[in-house]
């Protein structure tokens, strides 16, 4: 696609995915402290120097890197434009830097046991003195946490000390670094010495939990004295002044110490700039009503709100859930003859996406990467809605989908939130993606919640066509919502494209339609509150989640540096000649003379056709929807009929746009908030008016979802 900017003075910010190399966690080297350092009175000082200089395990790290400016010279027949330098930046999270170790106090050279007895005696005296007083409300709320945190005001970060097996269930967002011990978040183990990880716990999904394992996890060779001295020395390194005695008194050899920092990214700034999404990282209505929040000023300063009571359960795992995770991890560990291909299915709102994230994170504890095949058009994991994709995942998923949008390895733009209109194109698109599976990593297949009629037939097809080794079927209640997809049932079940392998069809049907291998069936019972019921609270409706995914995708246009939010109309668009790209509509038929009205101010898929597109002055309109590689989405913000140009705004880099020669229009539309809440616009809003006529081609009302329940879904009080 031949494109160039309208103005040569602007710079397009290209997202540069940083390559991160890591080794298998099974091969990490853990260096133990030299016990001889503890034999002398000066051992503590040497110990702290050893800790400051010790070698960290080789792990994946998020580094902020900047690529060299790329000079992009458009190649087209228009008047020559000046060179446009596109600086490719990587939006990452900054590393935590230590402030340099401070020497241990004089008392640290004394016996550790005597220190513990002294602290115990002082605590007994204090308890006796304070027994006659009633603690204030804030103190009682802080004591409910059962762990202690201290805020470093200089660097605006908090050190949290947790006892072994303690759990912090929270809402909000933060950047977590494990300083000592191990913690687990949604199945992923974060170890001492690893990179900081961003945590997102919005009210759209179940709250995240941080579970402490202490330093005894993983077969550590440290004894109690070494562990205690090391933990206290690490804590001192992360404070510009001496930490409180209360915090240090809570540190034990089996404690877990984590560093929490505020998390501020282009995504979070962009989302919270809209009044409707200002509380996207706050509490939901149920948590507010039940007063589940625990007041803790230290945690609040870094963007974390701790929860208590029934709302603090986090992820509810049934026995069958745990057994399925354990079985799948064993399959990857070597109890299966090839890489497992795991298909996860079930009805709507039964926890498929959460199960997938938990399983993927658990697998990343033991392998470098996991391949993820997205078959759900409406609730996608890594891409905007309407896309089918194959991703290679190397980092844990510690938040809902809209917090970890990324560019997949291969993607097809279907253009709709479901596949009812064209099931064959849906299946053929998945077949084209499946050809790119490497077979060297475990594969997780995410499916739709459509399990009735043709939706169930699609599941049968996917099991056969994709050589599935494990089927995880989630259900709720006393009876399953559809037939169990066991190997015995598959021997007689008919799919949309495939049929059961009978003796008569073995010689007639193509081999690709049949699967000789049998699969392992795992049934999971969802026992969390509200299983099988679509979310009715704010941010939980399916249409809101799709809008959040789109907003997340287009937040890549924003600057990586803090500053004012820029609306879509403020970005300088690319100029695309009509003759250099073909235009197609995926969901309906549009007359060629109306194609400009249809695509204007809409989302289009940026696709790459194998054949060259040659136009003769007018638009090139496709008669059929192709199945081809899609490199991203864009907003076609205007059409210049006189000069024959499209004006396109997209976060896709110019180097990738060179290969685009097809624009596909689907049913996926811009979030209404992008049109109705345009920052910095005075007067009439572009593309939005209250004085419209249905006689104008392309005009229509904005459909507002009012949260009304369909009559067929209203429960009776009988």
C-alpha positions as CSV (number, residue, x, y, z in Angstrom):
1,X,0.0,0.0,0.0
2,X,1.5,3.3,-1.0
3,X,1.0,5.8,1.8
4,X,2.4,9.1,3.0
5,X,1.6,11.5,5.7
6,X,-0.4,14.7,5.1
7,X,2.3,16.7,6.9
8,X,6.0,15.9,6.8
9,X,6.5,17.8,10.1
10,X,4.8,15.1,12.3
11,X,6.3,11.9,13.5
12,X,4.5,8.7,13.7
13,X,5.2,6.8,16.9
14,X,5.7,3.2,16.0
15,X,5.4,0.5,18.6
16,X,8.5,-1.6,18.7
17,X,8.0,-5.0,20.3
18,X,11.1,-5.6,22.4
19,X,12.6,-9.0,22.0
20,X,12.9,-10.8,25.3
21,X,15.0,-13.9,25.6
22,X,14.7,-16.1,28.6
23,X,15.7,-19.5,29.8
24,X,13.6,-22.3,31.1
25,X,12.8,-21.8,34.8
26,X,13.8,-25.4,35.4
27,X,17.4,-24.4,34.6
28,X,17.7,-21.3,36.7
29,X,20.8,-21.0,38.9
30,X,20.2,-20.0,42.4
31,X,23.3,-18.9,44.2
32,X,23.3,-19.4,47.9
33,X,25.0,-17.2,50.4
34,X,28.4,-18.1,51.8
35,X,27.8,-19.3,55.3
36,X,31.3,-18.4,56.3
37,X,30.3,-14.8,56.2
38,X,28.3,-15.3,59.4
39,X,31.2,-16.6,61.5
40,X,32.7,-13.2,62.4
41,X,31.3,-10.1,64.0
42,X,31.7,-8.2,60.7
43,X,29.8,-10.8,58.9
44,X,26.6,-8.8,58.5
45,X,28.4,-6.0,56.7
46,X,30.0,-8.5,54.3
47,X,26.7,-10.2,53.9
48,X,25.0,-7.0,52.7
49,X,27.8,-6.4,50.2
50,X,27.4,-9.9,49.0
51,X,23.7,-9.3,48.5
52,X,24.2,-6.1,46.6
53,X,26.7,-7.6,44.2
54,X,25.3,-11.1,43.9
55,X,24.5,-12.4,40.4
56,X,20.8,-12.6,39.6
57,X,19.3,-15.6,37.8
58,X,19.0,-15.2,34.0
59,X,15.4,-14.3,33.5
60,X,13.2,-12.4,31.1
61,X,13.2,-8.6,31.7
62,X,11.1,-5.7,30.4
63,X,13.6,-3.2,29.2
64,X,12.9,0.2,27.9
65,X,14.6,0.4,24.5
66,X,14.6,2.8,21.7
67,X,15.3,1.8,18.1
68,X,17.1,4.1,15.7
69,X,14.9,6.5,13.7
70,X,13.7,4.9,10.5
71,X,13.6,7.1,7.4
72,X,10.4,6.4,5.4
73,X,10.2,7.7,1.9
74,X,6.8,7.1,0.3
75,X,6.8,5.7,-3.1
76,X,3.9,7.0,-5.1
77,X,3.0,9.2,-8.0
78,X,2.0,12.2,-5.9
79,X,4.2,15.3,-5.6
80,X,7.4,14.3,-3.7
81,X,7.1,14.6,0.1
82,X,9.8,15.3,2.5
83,X,11.3,12.5,4.4
84,X,9.3,11.4,7.3
85,X,11.3,10.0,10.2
86,X,9.4,7.5,12.3
87,X,10.9,6.9,15.6
88,X,10.1,3.4,16.8
89,X,9.7,3.3,20.5
90,X,8.9,0.4,22.9
91,X,6.3,1.2,25.6
92,X,7.6,-0.8,28.5
93,X,7.8,-0.6,32.3
94,X,10.8,1.0,33.9
95,X,13.1,-1.2,36.0
96,X,13.4,-0.8,39.7
97,X,16.7,0.8,40.7
98,X,18.2,0.4,44.1
99,X,19.4,3.3,46.1
100,X,22.7,1.7,47.3
101,X,22.9,-0.4,50.4
102,X,23.2,1.2,53.8
103,X,25.1,-0.5,56.5
104,X,23.3,-2.6,59.0
105,X,22.8,-1.0,62.4
106,X,25.1,-1.9,65.3
107,X,22.5,-4.1,66.9
108,X,22.4,-6.3,63.9
109,X,25.8,-7.9,64.8
110,X,24.3,-9.3,68.0
111,X,22.7,-12.7,68.1
112,X,19.6,-13.0,65.9
113,X,18.0,-15.2,68.6
114,X,18.6,-12.5,71.3
115,X,17.1,-9.9,69.0
116,X,14.0,-12.0,68.5
117,X,13.6,-12.5,72.3
118,X,14.0,-8.8,72.9
119,X,11.4,-7.9,70.3
120,X,9.1,-10.5,71.8
121,X,9.6,-9.1,75.3
122,X,8.9,-5.6,74.1
123,X,5.8,-6.7,72.4
124,X,4.5,-8.4,75.5
125,X,5.1,-5.2,77.5
126,X,3.4,-3.1,74.9
127,X,0.4,-5.4,74.8
128,X,0.1,-5.1,78.5
129,X,0.3,-1.3,78.5
130,X,-2.2,-1.0,75.6
131,X,-4.7,-3.5,76.8
132,X,-6.7,-0.8,78.6
133,X,-7.0,1.3,75.5
134,X,-9.3,0.8,72.5
135,X,-7.5,1.0,69.1
136,X,-8.9,3.5,66.6
137,X,-10.9,2.5,63.5
138,X,-8.0,3.0,61.1
139,X,-5.7,0.8,63.2
140,X,-8.3,-2.0,63.3
141,X,-8.7,-1.9,59.6
142,X,-4.9,-2.0,59.1
143,X,-4.7,-5.0,61.5
144,X,-7.2,-6.9,59.3
145,X,-4.6,-7.1,56.6
146,X,-2.3,-9.4,58.6
147,X,0.7,-8.1,56.6
148,X,2.7,-4.9,56.8
149,X,3.7,-2.3,54.2
150,X,5.9,0.8,54.4
151,X,5.8,3.6,51.9
152,X,9.0,5.3,50.6
153,X,7.7,8.8,49.9
154,X,10.9,9.8,48.0
155,X,10.4,7.2,45.2
156,X,6.6,6.7,45.8
157,X,6.9,2.9,46.2
158,X,5.8,0.5,48.9
159,X,7.5,-2.5,50.4
160,X,5.1,-5.2,51.5
161,X,6.0,-8.0,53.9
162,X,3.9,-11.1,53.8
163,X,4.0,-14.3,55.8
164,X,4.1,-17.6,54.1
165,X,0.8,-18.7,52.5
166,X,-0.8,-15.2,53.1
167,X,-3.0,-13.8,50.4
168,X,-3.7,-10.3,49.3
169,X,-6.9,-9.9,47.2
170,X,-7.1,-6.5,45.7
171,X,-8.6,-4.1,43.1
172,X,-6.5,-1.6,41.2
173,X,-3.3,-1.7,39.3
174,X,0.4,-1.8,40.2
175,X,3.9,-2.9,39.2
176,X,5.1,-5.8,41.3
177,X,8.7,-6.9,41.9
178,X,9.5,-9.8,44.1
179,X,12.5,-8.9,46.3
180,X,12.6,-11.9,48.5
181,X,10.8,-15.3,48.4
182,X,8.2,-16.2,45.9
183,X,4.6,-15.1,45.1
184,X,2.0,-16.5,42.8
185,X,-0.5,-14.4,40.8
186,X,-3.1,-16.2,38.7
187,X,-1.0,-19.4,38.4
188,X,2.2,-17.6,37.5
189,X,5.1,-17.8,40.0
190,X,7.1,-14.6,40.4
191,X,10.5,-15.2,41.9
192,X,13.2,-13.2,43.6
193,X,15.4,-11.5,41.0
194,X,12.9,-11.4,38.2
195,X,11.6,-8.4,36.2
196,X,8.7,-6.2,37.4
197,X,5.3,-7.4,36.3
198,X,2.2,-5.2,35.7
199,X,-0.9,-6.3,37.6
200,X,-4.4,-5.2,36.6
201,X,-7.4,-6.0,38.7
202,X,-10.4,-4.0,37.4
203,X,-14.1,-4.7,38.4
204,X,-14.8,-6.2,35.0
205,X,-13.3,-9.5,36.2
206,X,-12.7,-11.4,39.4
207,X,-10.1,-9.7,41.6
208,X,-6.4,-10.8,41.5
209,X,-4.7,-12.3,44.5
210,X,-1.1,-12.3,45.5
211,X,-0.2,-15.4,47.4
212,X,3.1,-15.5,49.3
213,X,5.2,-18.7,49.4
214,X,8.1,-17.3,51.4
215,X,11.7,-18.4,50.8
216,X,11.3,-22.1,51.6
217,X,9.6,-22.7,48.3
218,X,11.7,-24.3,45.6
219,X,14.2,-26.1,47.9
220,X,16.2,-23.1,49.0
221,X,19.4,-24.0,50.9
222,X,19.4,-20.9,53.2
223,X,19.1,-21.5,56.9
224,X,16.9,-19.4,59.2
225,X,19.6,-17.0,60.2
226,X,20.8,-16.4,56.7
227,X,17.3,-15.8,55.4
228,X,16.4,-13.3,58.1
229,X,19.6,-11.3,57.6
230,X,19.2,-11.3,53.8
231,X,15.5,-10.2,53.9
232,X,16.2,-7.3,56.3
233,X,19.2,-6.2,54.2
234,X,17.1,-6.2,51.0
235,X,14.4,-4.1,52.7
236,X,16.9,-1.5,53.7
237,X,18.2,-1.2,50.1
238,X,14.8,0.0,48.9
239,X,14.3,2.9,51.4
240,X,16.0,6.2,51.3
241,X,15.7,6.3,55.1
242,X,15.7,3.7,57.8
243,X,12.5,1.6,57.6
244,X,10.1,1.5,60.6
245,X,10.9,-0.9,63.4
246,X,7.4,-2.3,63.1
247,X,8.0,-3.4,59.6
248,X,11.4,-4.9,60.4
249,X,10.0,-6.8,63.3
250,X,7.5,-8.5,61.0
251,X,10.3,-9.9,58.8
252,X,11.1,-13.6,59.2
253,X,13.2,-16.1,57.4
254,X,10.1,-17.5,55.7
255,X,8.7,-14.0,54.8
256,X,8.0,-12.8,51.3
257,X,9.0,-9.2,50.5
258,X,7.5,-7.5,47.4
259,X,7.9,-4.1,46.0
260,X,4.7,-2.3,44.7
261,X,4.9,0.7,42.5
262,X,2.2,2.9,40.8
263,X,1.4,1.8,37.2
264,X,1.0,4.6,34.7
265,X,0.9,3.7,31.0
266,X,-0.7,5.2,27.8
267,X,-3.5,2.6,28.2
268,X,-4.4,3.6,31.7
269,X,-4.2,7.3,31.0
270,X,-6.3,6.9,27.9
271,X,-9.0,4.9,29.5
272,X,-9.4,7.0,32.6
273,X,-9.6,10.2,30.5
274,X,-13.2,9.3,29.8
275,X,-15.7,10.0,32.5
276,X,-17.5,6.7,31.9
277,X,-14.3,4.8,32.6
278,X,-12.9,6.9,35.4
279,X,-13.4,4.1,37.9
280,X,-12.3,1.3,35.6
281,X,-9.7,0.3,38.2
282,X,-11.9,0.9,41.2
283,X,-14.4,-1.3,43.0
284,X,-17.6,-2.7,41.6
285,X,-21.0,-1.9,43.0
286,X,-21.2,-5.1,45.1
287,X,-17.8,-4.5,46.8
288,X,-18.9,-0.9,47.5
289,X,-22.2,-1.9,49.0
290,X,-20.7,-4.6,51.2
291,X,-17.8,-2.3,52.3
292,X,-15.3,-4.9,51.2
293,X,-12.4,-2.4,50.8
294,X,-9.8,-2.2,53.6
295,X,-8.4,1.2,54.2
296,X,-4.6,1.2,53.9
297,X,-2.9,4.5,53.0
298,X,0.3,2.7,51.9
299,X,-1.4,0.4,49.4
300,X,-3.7,3.2,48.2
301,X,-0.7,5.4,47.4
302,X,0.5,2.8,44.8
303,X,-3.0,2.2,43.4
304,X,-4.0,-0.9,45.3
305,X,-7.2,-1.4,47.3
306,X,-7.2,-4.6,49.5
307,X,-10.5,-6.5,49.8
308,X,-11.9,-8.5,52.7
309,X,-14.8,-10.8,53.4
310,X,-16.7,-12.7,50.7
311,X,-15.5,-10.4,48.0
312,X,-11.9,-11.3,48.7
313,X,-12.1,-14.9,47.4
314,X,-10.4,-14.1,44.1
315,X,-10.4,-17.0,41.7
316,X,-12.7,-19.8,42.9
317,X,-11.3,-23.1,41.8
318,X,-13.4,-26.3,42.2
319,X,-11.8,-29.7,42.7
320,X,-12.4,-30.6,39.1
321,X,-10.8,-27.3,38.1
322,X,-7.6,-28.0,40.0
323,X,-7.5,-31.6,38.7
324,X,-7.7,-30.4,35.1
325,X,-4.9,-27.9,35.5
326,X,-2.7,-30.6,37.2
327,X,-3.5,-33.1,34.4
328,X,-2.6,-30.6,31.7
329,X,0.7,-29.6,33.3
330,X,1.6,-33.3,33.6
331,X,0.9,-33.7,29.9
332,X,3.4,-31.0,29.1
333,X,5.9,-32.4,31.6
334,X,6.3,-35.6,29.5
335,X,3.4,-37.8,30.1
336,X,2.2,-37.3,26.5
337,X,4.0,-38.3,23.2
338,X,3.6,-34.9,21.6
339,X,2.9,-31.2,22.5
340,X,-0.6,-31.0,23.9
341,X,-3.2,-29.2,21.9
342,X,-5.8,-28.1,24.5
343,X,-9.3,-27.0,23.4
344,X,-11.3,-25.2,26.1
345,X,-15.0,-24.9,25.5
346,X,-18.3,-24.2,27.4
347,X,-21.3,-21.9,27.4
348,X,-21.2,-18.2,28.0
349,X,-19.9,-16.9,31.4
350,X,-18.6,-20.2,32.7
351,X,-15.0,-19.0,33.1
352,X,-13.3,-20.2,29.9
353,X,-11.2,-17.1,29.5
354,X,-10.1,-17.1,33.1
355,X,-9.3,-20.8,32.9
356,X,-7.2,-20.1,29.7
357,X,-5.2,-17.4,31.4
358,X,-4.6,-19.5,34.5
359,X,-3.5,-22.5,32.4
360,X,-1.3,-20.3,30.2
361,X,0.4,-18.7,33.2
362,X,0.9,-22.1,34.8
363,X,2.5,-23.5,31.7
364,X,4.9,-20.5,31.5
365,X,6.3,-21.6,34.8
366,X,7.8,-24.6,32.9
367,X,8.2,-23.5,29.3
368,X,9.4,-20.4,27.4
369,X,6.3,-19.9,25.2
370,X,2.8,-21.1,24.7
371,X,0.8,-20.8,21.4
372,X,-2.7,-19.4,21.7
373,X,-5.3,-19.9,18.9
374,X,-8.1,-17.4,19.2
375,X,-11.5,-18.8,17.9
376,X,-13.8,-16.4,19.8
377,X,-14.7,-13.4,17.7
378,X,-16.6,-11.5,20.3
379,X,-14.4,-11.8,23.4
380,X,-10.8,-12.0,22.1
381,X,-7.8,-12.3,24.3
382,X,-5.0,-10.4,22.5
383,X,-6.7,-8.5,19.6
384,X,-9.6,-6.3,18.9
385,X,-13.0,-8.1,18.4
386,X,-13.8,-9.5,15.0
387,X,-10.3,-11.1,14.6
388,X,-9.1,-14.7,14.5
389,X,-5.4,-15.0,15.5
390,X,-2.5,-17.2,16.4
391,X,-0.2,-15.7,19.1
392,X,3.0,-16.9,20.7
393,X,2.9,-15.9,24.3
394,X,6.0,-15.5,26.4
395,X,4.8,-13.3,29.2
396,X,2.2,-14.0,31.8
397,X,-1.3,-12.6,31.5
398,X,-1.9,-10.8,34.8
399,X,-5.1,-8.9,33.9
400,X,-8.1,-9.0,31.6
401,X,-7.8,-9.0,27.8
402,X,-7.9,-5.3,27.3
403,X,-4.8,-4.9,29.5
404,X,-2.5,-7.0,27.2
405,X,-3.4,-6.3,23.6
406,X,-0.5,-7.4,21.3
407,X,0.3,-8.0,17.7
408,X,-0.2,-11.7,16.9
409,X,2.0,-13.8,14.7
410,X,-0.8,-14.4,12.3
411,X,-4.3,-12.8,12.1
412,X,-7.4,-12.9,9.9
413,X,-10.0,-10.2,10.0
414,X,-13.4,-11.8,10.0
415,X,-15.2,-8.5,10.7
416,X,-18.0,-9.6,13.0
417,X,-18.5,-10.5,16.7
418,X,-20.0,-13.9,15.7
419,X,-19.8,-16.3,12.8
420,X,-23.6,-17.0,12.3
421,X,-23.6,-15.4,8.8
422,X,-20.7,-17.4,7.3
423,X,-19.6,-20.5,9.2
424,X,-17.6,-21.8,6.3
425,X,-15.4,-18.7,6.0
426,X,-15.0,-18.9,9.8
427,X,-13.7,-22.5,9.6
428,X,-11.5,-21.9,6.6
429,X,-9.9,-18.9,8.3
430,X,-9.0,-21.1,11.3
431,X,-7.6,-23.7,9.0
432,X,-5.3,-21.1,7.5
433,X,-4.1,-20.0,10.9
434,X,-3.6,-23.6,12.1
435,X,-1.0,-24.2,9.3
436,X,1.3,-21.8,11.1
437,X,1.4,-23.7,14.4
438,X,5.0,-24.7,15.2
439,X,4.2,-27.9,17.1
440,X,7.1,-27.1,19.5
441,X,5.1,-25.5,22.3
442,X,1.8,-26.4,24.0
443,X,-1.3,-24.9,22.2
444,X,-4.4,-23.5,23.9
445,X,-7.5,-23.0,21.7
446,X,-10.1,-20.5,23.0
447,X,-13.6,-21.1,21.7
448,X,-16.9,-19.2,21.6
449,X,-19.7,-19.6,24.1
450,X,-22.0,-20.7,21.3
451,X,-22.7,-24.4,22.1
452,X,-26.1,-24.9,20.7
453,X,-27.1,-26.1,17.2
454,X,-24.5,-25.0,14.6
455,X,-22.2,-23.7,17.4
456,X,-21.9,-27.3,18.8
457,X,-21.2,-28.6,15.3
458,X,-18.3,-26.1,15.0
459,X,-16.8,-27.5,18.2
460,X,-17.0,-31.0,16.8
461,X,-15.2,-29.7,13.7
462,X,-12.5,-28.0,15.6
463,X,-11.6,-31.1,17.6
464,X,-11.2,-33.1,14.4
465,X,-9.6,-30.5,12.2
466,X,-7.1,-29.2,14.7
467,X,-5.8,-32.6,16.0
468,X,-6.9,-31.8,19.6
469,X,-5.3,-33.9,22.3
470,X,-7.2,-32.6,25.3
471,X,-10.7,-31.2,25.5
472,X,-11.6,-29.2,28.7
473,X,-15.4,-28.7,28.9
474,X,-16.7,-26.2,31.5
475,X,-20.2,-26.4,32.8
476,X,-22.3,-25.2,35.8
477,X,-25.2,-26.4,37.7
478,X,-26.4,-30.0,38.1
479,X,-26.6,-30.8,34.4
480,X,-24.3,-30.0,31.5
481,X,-25.5,-27.4,29.0
482,X,-24.7,-29.6,26.0
483,X,-23.4,-33.1,25.1
484,X,-20.1,-34.0,26.7
485,X,-17.5,-34.0,24.0
486,X,-16.0,-37.3,25.0
487,X,-14.0,-39.5,22.5
488,X,-17.0,-41.9,22.4
489,X,-19.4,-39.2,21.5
490,X,-17.1,-37.9,18.7
491,X,-17.2,-41.3,17.0
492,X,-20.8,-40.7,16.0
493,X,-21.2,-36.9,16.1
494,X,-21.6,-34.8,12.9
495,X,-19.9,-31.5,12.6
496,X,-20.6,-28.6,10.2
497,X,-18.0,-29.8,7.7
498,X,-16.8,-33.1,9.1
499,X,-18.6,-36.4,9.7
500,X,-17.8,-39.4,12.0
501,X,-15.2,-41.8,10.6
502,X,-17.2,-44.7,9.4
503,X,-15.8,-47.5,7.3
504,X,-17.6,-46.2,4.2
505,X,-16.2,-42.7,4.6
506,X,-12.6,-43.7,5.3
507,X,-11.9,-44.1,1.6
508,X,-14.1,-41.2,0.4
509,X,-13.5,-38.3,2.9
510,X,-10.3,-36.3,2.7
511,X,-7.8,-37.2,5.4
512,X,-7.9,-33.7,6.7
513,X,-11.5,-34.1,7.8
514,X,-10.7,-37.1,10.0
515,X,-8.8,-37.6,13.2
516,X,-7.6,-41.1,14.0
517,X,-6.1,-40.1,17.3
518,X,-8.4,-39.9,20.3
519,X,-8.3,-37.1,22.8
520,X,-8.4,-36.9,26.6
521,X,-11.6,-35.4,28.0
522,X,-11.6,-33.3,31.1
523,X,-14.9,-32.0,32.7
524,X,-14.7,-28.9,34.9
525,X,-17.5,-27.8,37.1
526,X,-17.6,-24.0,37.6
527,X,-18.6,-23.2,41.2
528,X,-18.0,-19.5,41.4
529,X,-20.9,-17.1,42.1
530,X,-22.8,-16.2,39.0
531,X,-21.5,-19.0,36.8
532,X,-23.5,-19.2,33.6
533,X,-25.1,-15.8,34.2
534,X,-24.0,-12.8,32.0
535,X,-22.5,-10.0,34.0
536,X,-25.0,-7.1,34.6
537,X,-22.7,-4.8,36.6
538,X,-20.7,-2.0,35.0
539,X,-17.8,-3.0,32.8
540,X,-19.0,-6.6,32.7
541,X,-21.3,-6.6,29.7
542,X,-20.0,-8.1,26.5
543,X,-20.5,-5.0,24.4
544,X,-18.5,-2.9,27.0
545,X,-15.7,-5.4,27.0
546,X,-15.5,-5.2,23.2
547,X,-15.3,-1.4,23.4
548,X,-12.6,-1.7,26.0
549,X,-10.6,-3.9,23.7
550,X,-10.9,-1.4,20.9
551,X,-10.0,1.5,23.1
552,X,-7.0,-0.4,24.3
553,X,-5.9,-1.1,20.7
554,X,-6.1,2.6,19.7
555,X,-4.4,3.7,22.9
556,X,-1.2,2.7,21.1
557,X,-1.5,6.0,19.2
558,X,-1.0,8.0,22.4
559,X,2.4,9.2,23.5
560,X,4.4,7.0,25.8
561,X,5.2,10.1,27.9
562,X,2.7,11.6,30.3
563,X,0.7,14.4,28.8
564,X,-2.7,15.5,27.4
565,X,-4.8,12.8,25.7
566,X,-5.1,13.3,21.9
567,X,-8.4,12.4,20.2
568,X,-8.4,10.5,16.9
569,X,-9.0,13.6,14.8
570,X,-5.8,15.2,16.1
571,X,-3.5,12.5,14.6
572,X,-2.1,13.2,11.1
573,X,-3.5,10.5,8.9
574,X,-1.8,8.6,6.1
575,X,-2.9,9.3,2.5
576,X,-3.8,6.2,0.6
577,X,-4.6,6.4,-3.1
578,X,-7.9,4.7,-4.1
579,X,-6.2,2.8,-6.9
580,X,-3.5,1.2,-4.6
581,X,-5.9,-0.8,-2.3
582,X,-9.0,-2.9,-2.8
583,X,-12.0,-2.4,-0.5
584,X,-14.3,-5.2,0.6
585,X,-17.3,-5.5,3.0
586,X,-17.5,-8.7,5.1
587,X,-21.0,-8.7,6.4
588,X,-23.3,-7.4,3.7
589,X,-23.5,-6.4,0.1
590,X,-22.8,-2.7,-0.8
591,X,-23.2,-1.2,-4.2
592,X,-19.9,0.1,-5.6
593,X,-21.2,3.7,-5.8
594,X,-22.0,3.6,-2.1
595,X,-18.7,2.1,-0.9
596,X,-17.3,5.5,0.1
597,X,-20.3,6.2,2.3
598,X,-19.9,2.8,4.0
599,X,-16.2,3.0,4.9
600,X,-16.1,6.6,5.9
601,X,-15.5,7.1,9.7
602,X,-15.4,3.4,10.3
603,X,-12.9,0.7,11.4
604,X,-11.3,-1.3,8.6
605,X,-9.0,-4.3,8.7
606,X,-5.6,-3.7,7.1
607,X,-5.0,-6.8,5.0
608,X,-2.5,-8.2,2.5
609,X,-3.7,-9.9,-0.6
610,X,-1.3,-12.2,-2.5
611,X,-2.1,-10.7,-5.8
612,X,-1.3,-7.1,-6.8
613,X,-4.1,-4.5,-6.8
614,X,-4.3,-2.3,-9.9
615,X,-7.0,0.4,-10.1
616,X,-8.1,2.6,-13.0
617,X,-8.9,5.9,-11.3
618,X,-11.9,4.7,-9.2
619,X,-12.1,2.4,-6.1
620,X,-11.3,-1.3,-6.4
621,X,-14.2,-3.1,-4.9
622,X,-14.0,-6.9,-4.0
623,X,-16.9,-9.1,-5.0
624,X,-16.0,-11.7,-2.4
625,X,-14.4,-11.5,1.1
626,X,-10.9,-12.9,1.0
627,X,-9.1,-14.9,3.7
628,X,-5.8,-13.3,4.0
629,X,-3.3,-12.0,6.5
630,X,-4.4,-8.9,8.6
631,X,-1.7,-6.7,10.2
632,X,-4.0,-4.5,12.3
633,X,-6.9,-2.1,12.3
634,X,-7.3,1.5,11.3
635,X,-9.9,4.2,11.2
636,X,-10.8,5.6,7.8
637,X,-11.4,9.1,8.9
638,X,-12.1,10.7,5.6
639,X,-12.4,10.3,1.8
640,X,-11.1,12.9,-0.7
641,X,-13.1,12.3,-3.9
642,X,-11.4,15.0,-5.9
643,X,-7.9,13.7,-5.4
644,X,-8.8,10.0,-5.0
645,X,-7.5,9.5,-1.5
646,X,-8.4,7.7,1.7
647,X,-7.3,9.2,5.0
648,X,-6.3,6.5,7.4
649,X,-5.3,6.7,11.1
650,X,-3.7,3.5,12.5
651,X,-1.1,2.5,15.1
652,X,0.5,0.1,12.5
653,X,4.0,1.1,11.5
654,X,4.7,2.5,8.1
655,X,7.1,-0.4,7.3
656,X,4.3,-2.9,7.7
657,X,1.7,-0.6,5.9
658,X,3.8,-1.0,2.7
659,X,2.5,-4.5,2.4
660,X,-1.2,-3.6,2.8
661,X,-3.3,-3.6,-0.3
662,X,-6.8,-4.4,1.0
663,X,-9.2,-2.7,3.4
664,X,-12.0,-4.8,4.8
665,X,-15.0,-3.2,6.4
666,X,-17.0,-5.3,9.0
667,X,-19.6,-4.8,11.6
668,X,-17.0,-3.8,14.3
669,X,-17.7,-0.1,14.9
670,X,-15.9,2.6,16.8
671,X,-16.7,2.8,20.5
672,X,-19.4,5.5,20.9
673,X,-17.3,7.2,23.5
674,X,-14.6,8.1,20.9
675,X,-17.3,10.0,18.9
676,X,-19.3,11.6,21.7
677,X,-16.4,12.5,24.1
678,X,-13.8,14.1,21.8
679,X,-11.4,16.1,23.9
680,X,-10.4,19.5,22.8
681,X,-13.3,19.9,20.3
682,X,-15.3,23.2,20.4
683,X,-18.7,23.4,18.7
684,X,-20.1,20.5,16.7
685,X,-18.5,17.1,17.1
686,X,-17.1,15.5,13.9
687,X,-19.3,12.7,12.6
688,X,-21.9,13.3,15.4
689,X,-25.1,15.4,15.0
690,X,-28.6,15.6,16.5
691,X,-30.0,16.9,13.2
692,X,-29.8,13.9,10.8
693,X,-31.9,12.4,8.2
694,X,-32.3,8.7,7.4
695,X,-32.5,9.6,3.7
696,X,-28.8,10.5,3.8
697,X,-26.7,7.5,2.7
698,X,-24.8,6.1,5.7
699,X,-26.7,8.0,8.4
700,X,-28.1,6.3,11.4
701,X,-28.7,6.6,15.2
702,X,-26.2,5.6,17.8
703,X,-27.6,2.5,19.5
704,X,-27.4,2.9,23.3
705,X,-27.4,-0.2,25.4
706,X,-29.7,0.4,28.4
707,X,-29.1,-2.9,30.2
708,X,-32.6,-4.2,29.7
709,X,-33.1,-7.9,30.1
710,X,-34.9,-9.8,27.3
711,X,-38.3,-11.1,28.4
712,X,-37.2,-14.7,27.9
713,X,-34.3,-14.3,30.4
714,X,-36.4,-12.7,33.2
715,X,-36.5,-15.1,36.1
716,X,-39.8,-15.8,37.8
717,X,-40.3,-15.2,41.5
718,X,-42.4,-18.3,41.9
